[in-house]
Amino acid sequence: MKNDQEQLLIQSSLDGNPEALTELLDQVKDRVFNLSLRMLGNVYDAEDATQEILLKTMMNLSSFK
């Protein structure tokens, strides 16, 4: 179910809906941060990595598969 909702948000974002992009990023940011924290072991580095990952996600959303 969650993947279906994410797919809808991705498509809506690609169609130009900024609210959908905001909601999509809100839904995934905690998972991205937690994974970054486990991999990097440092809160500050994990925050930086999360920010970079979410930015790259926004910039490259059109190539999402």
Secondary structure, DSSP 8 states (H G I E B T S, - for coil): -HHHHHHHHHHHHHTT-HHHHHHHHHHHHHHHHHHHHHHH--HHHHHHHHHHHHHHHHHTGGG--
